[in-house]
Amino acid sequence: MEAAGQNREPELPKWVAELQSDWEDNANHTNAWVYETYHQQPWANVYRGWREGFLRFLELAKPIPERDLLDGSRYPWLKGYSLAFILVASYDHHQEHLEKLLDWLREQE
């Protein structure tokens, strides 16, 4: 979203470069990295970091014109996907993890 809002190529975080080249297609490897990185941190810290990052992601999308959000050819690095698709997919991804987390928390009671 930041790159789109600034009309430039995205700069992936350092941790992405450290993953295998198929990180986008290998969710298990990426999830394992996330788990290893954060599982010993207090839940409140992990949650705060996730919340701040996700809200920033959403805020970055606000000023992007609707036509740019919907245009699948506007941002070549998205390989034909629109920013709107990325927003919805991100929401769905987070919802899936939330449901698994809530199930796990219920099991812990």
N, C-alpha and C positions, 0 to 999 in steps of 0.2 A: 504494500500500500504506500509506503514511504517513497519508493522508487517511482511508482505511478504518479503520485502527487507532485513529484519533482521532475517528472518527464525524463527519467534517466534509467539506465540499466540497474537492476538490483545488486546490492552487495550482500552476499550470503554471510551469515555469522561464521566465525572461525570454527565453531564446533561442527558445522555442516561439512566443511572442508576436511575435517578429520575422520568423517564417516566414510564408509565404502562408497564407491562411485555410483552405486545403484540405490543410494539412500532413499530416494523417492519411491522406489518400487519395493523396497525391503523394510516394511513397517516393523517387523520383529526386531531387526537389528537396531533401528532407530529407537524403538520403544525400550530396548535393553539398555541403550546408551542413556536415555533419559532416566530410567530407573536407577542405574548405577550412579549417575550424577547426583540425584536428588533424594534417594530413599532414606538416607540417614539424617537429612535436615528436618527440623521441626515442621509439622504440617502447616502451621500458621505462616511460616516463611515461604514455603512452596506455594501455598494458596495465594498469598499476597503478590508474589512475583508473577504467577500465572494471571491473576486478575488484572494487575496493572498492565501487563503485556497485551492481554486480550482487549481491554478497554482502549488502549492506545491504538491497536490495530483497527478497531471500529472507528475511533475518532479520526484516524488518518483517511478513512474512506469518505467521511462526510463532505469535504469540499470538492471531491472529484465529480465532475459533471456526469449526469445520468448517461448521456450518450457514450462517454468513455467507460463507464462501469459495464455497459451492456455490449460493447463492441469487442468481439472475440479476436479481431485482427489488430487491435490498437496496441497491444503490448506483446511483441514477438516472443519474449522469454516465457510467456504463458502458453505457448504452443497451441494457439487456437482457443483457449479457454478465456472467458471474460472475467473481469474482476468481480462481477456479480456472482459468477459461479464459484469463485474462490471464497467469497464471503459466506455463501450458503454452505459450501463444503466444509469450511472451517467451523461454522456453527454445528453442523452435523457431527463432525469429528469430536468436538468438545462435548456435545450431548452424549455421544456414545461412551466416552470416557467417564462422564458424570454418572451415567446409569451404572456402569461397572463399579465405580467407586462407592456409590450408594448401596449397591448389593453387598459389597465387601464390608462396609461399615455395619450393615444390618447383621451380617454373619458374626461380627465381633461382639455384638451385644449379648 
